[in-house]
Amino acid sequence: MASGVTAGSENDPEVARLLEEYRLGVADKVRVTVFGEAALTGEFLVGGNGKISLPLIGETRAGGLTISEFQAEVAEALRNGFITEPRVSAEVLNYRPFYILGEVNAPGEYPYTNSLTVLNAVATAGGFTYRADNRRVFIKRADADREQEVPLTTSTRVAPGDTIRIRERLF
């Protein structure tokens, strides 16, 4: 997704695309299974350089790839001199955290869960303070260079790595 894309509700095609085409990033934990090769199967963390260190093939690019692209990358690396027809499966075990700040009772870093909405994130952070603007929210997507102001609805979605800012309401 391009930098600076406006965030919105789950009905917004850009937001739906972002959440459907999840791209791996730093601190994601991934389970890689190579069928018939127990020694190559395991749980791995995407490092700060965007790579995962796998047995036999070493560091493999993961950051910025979808799960299917990552599976193809691992299969291709194994095919190059190691396994004739590798069957590779990968799944995200733990997503990178999201961050929430501003007018919530416990701002900070929290683990991401599937289908997370801004309201769920606020609840995780102890709820709104009495000064919170509960009609608008600022979201900075992990791959964007700036935050976007969006209406706060029950369907406003959060993606892994997002930073959510709840501003003070104006009277």
LINQUIUR-V629599 format. One record per pair of residues at least 12 apart in sequence whose C-alpha atoms are under 6 Angstrom apart, sorted by the first residue. I is the first residue (numbers start at 0). J is the second residue. Records with the same first field share a line. If there is no record, write none. Layout:
I->J / J
This chain:
2->143 / 144
3->143 / 145
5->147
7->149
8->154 / 155
9->154
21->65
22->63 / 64 / 65
23->62 / 63 / 64
24->62
25->45 / 46 / 47 / 49
26->45 / 95
27->44 / 45 / 93 / 94 / 95
28->43 / 44 / 91 / 92 / 93
29->42 / 43 / 90 / 91 / 92
30->42 / 89 / 90
31->88 / 89
32->87 / 88
33->86 / 87
34->86
39->54
49->61 / 62
70->87
94->111
95->159 / 160
96->109 / 110 / 111 / 159 / 160
97->109 / 111 / 159 / 160 / 161 / 162
98->162
99->162 / 163 / 164
100->164
101->164 / 165 / 166
102->127 / 128 / 131 / 165 / 166
103->126 / 127 / 128
104->125 / 126 / 128
105->124 / 125
106->124
111->159
115->157
116->155 / 156 / 157
117->155 / 156
130->167 / 168
131->167 / 168
132->166 / 167 / 168
134->150 / 151
135->149 / 150 / 151
136->148 / 149 / 151 / 165
137->163 / 164
138->162 / 163
139->161 / 162
140->161
141->160 / 161
